[in-house]
Amino acid sequence: MIKSQKEYRVLLLLGCPEVPVQTSLAIYLTDLLDRKGAQVTIAGNNAALELVRTADPAGHYIKDTADLDTTIGALAGKDVDADICYVFIHNDAGVSYLATASALVSGESVGIIFGKNAQVLGQQCDDLGLTNIHAKAVHNPRPLKSKILSEVERWAASTK
């Protein structure tokens, strides 16, 4: 039996919101996934979650949020799982979160790398065999928008 798209669970892991594009890209990705019928949970630290909630005060896009560390613990304890996990990365810690998610999530894990060091971080992920998309996006999300759209289309096609 094939799952209906409504049953797909997607997890977005947000790092520290030091780079401005993270919030807009997280909301953009959430909207794309929601249109595909996925149930999206955004996990992050308090600052990252407050930024996405503030940017969507009516809750049109952001439906479910969770603390990042609690979510990692729940993944490790097998209390939470996802069909796909997108990890937002702008520093070395983000690469570690992607490696952790890749080990704990039963589905796929994909890094979305942005910021001034995107190419270097992308290479680190490649060297570790971690799936990622990347672009040098700091203030302007445009360099990553088409890559994120292509990634979501790839994932949605793989679920059929």
C-alpha positions in Angstrom: 0.0 0.0 0.0 1.3 3.4 -0.9 1.2 6.2 1.6 -0.9 9.2 0.8 1.1 12.4 0.8 -0.8 13.6 3.9 1.0 10.9 5.9 4.5 12.2 5.1 6.3 13.7 8.1 8.9 16.3 7.4 11.3 17.8 9.9 13.2 21.1 9.5 16.1 21.7 11.8 17.1 25.3 12.2 20.4 26.5 13.5 21.2 29.7 15.3 19.6 32.5 13.3 22.8 34.5 12.6 22.3 34.5 8.8 19.2 36.5 7.7 18.1 34.2 4.9 17.4 31.2 7.2 14.0 32.4 8.4 12.6 33.3 4.9 14.0 30.1 3.4 12.4 28.0 6.2 9.0 29.6 5.7 9.4 29.2 1.9 10.3 25.5 2.3 7.4 24.9 4.7 5.0 26.4 2.2 6.3 24.2 -0.6 6.1 21.1 1.5 2.6 22.0 2.9 1.4 22.3 -0.7 2.6 18.8 -1.3 0.5 17.6 1.7 3.4 17.0 4.1 3.1 17.5 7.8 6.0 19.8 8.7 7.6 20.4 12.1 10.2 23.1 12.5 12.7 22.4 15.3 15.1 25.1 16.4 16.4 27.1 19.4 14.2 29.8 21.0 15.6 32.6 18.8 15.1 30.7 15.5 11.6 29.6 16.5 10.6 33.1 17.6 11.7 34.5 14.2 9.6 32.1 12.2 6.6 32.5 14.4 6.9 36.3 14.3 7.2 36.2 10.5 4.0 34.1 10.3 1.8 35.6 13.1 -1.5 34.1 11.8 0.0 30.6 11.4 -0.6 30.3 7.7 2.7 28.4 7.2 4.1 27.5 10.6 1.9 24.8 12.2 4.2 22.8 14.4 7.4 23.8 16.2 9.6 22.1 18.7 12.8 22.7 20.6 15.9 21.5 18.7 17.7 19.7 21.5 14.5 18.0 22.7 13.8 16.9 19.1 17.3 15.4 18.7 16.7 13.5 22.0 13.4 12.3 20.7 14.9 11.1 17.5 17.6 9.3 19.4 15.0 7.7 21.6 12.9 6.7 18.5 10.0 8.7 19.9 10.0 11.0 16.8 10.9 10.2 13.2 10.6 11.8 9.8 10.3 10.7 6.2 12.7 13.5 5.3 14.7 16.0 7.4 16.0 19.2 6.1 18.9 20.7 8.1 19.7 24.4 7.7 23.4 24.9 7.8 25.6 28.0 8.0 28.5 26.7 10.1 30.3 23.6 11.3 27.7 22.9 14.0 25.1 22.6 11.2 27.2 19.9 9.5 27.2 18.0 12.8 23.4 18.3 13.0 23.1 16.9 9.5 25.3 14.0 10.3 23.3 13.3 13.5 20.0 13.6 11.6 21.3 11.3 8.9 22.1 8.7 11.6 18.8 9.0 13.5 16.1 9.6 10.9 14.7 6.6 9.1 14.1 8.7 6.0 16.3 11.0 4.1 18.3 13.9 5.5 19.3 16.8 3.3 21.4 19.8 4.2 20.4 23.3 3.0 23.7 25.2 3.2 23.8 29.0 3.0 26.1 31.9 4.1 29.5 33.1 3.2 31.1 29.7 3.7 28.5 27.7 1.8 30.9 26.1 -0.7 33.3 25.0 2.1 30.5 23.6 4.2 29.1 21.9 1.1 32.4 20.2 0.5 32.6 19.0 4.1 29.2 17.4 3.7 30.2 15.9 0.4 33.4 14.5 2.0 31.2 12.9 4.7 28.7 11.5 2.2 25.9 13.8 3.3 23.3 15.0 0.8 23.1 18.8 0.5 22.3 21.8 -1.6 24.2 25.0 -1.2 24.6 28.6 -2.3 26.3 31.7 -1.0 23.1 33.3 0.3 23.4 35.6 3.2 20.8 38.4 2.9 19.2 37.4 -0.4 17.5 34.0 -0.5 17.3 34.0 -4.3 20.4 31.8 -4.9 18.8 29.0 -3.0 15.2 29.3 -3.9 15.4 27.3 -7.2 17.6 24.7 -5.6 15.1 24.2 -2.7 12.2 24.0 -5.2 14.1 21.4 -7.2 14.8 19.4 -4.1 11.2 19.4 -3.0 10.1 18.3 -6.4 12.7 15.5 -6.4 11.5 14.4 -3.0 7.8 14.6 -3.9 8.4 12.6 -7.1 10.2 9.9 -5.0 7.2 9.5 -2.7 4.9 8.5 -5.6 
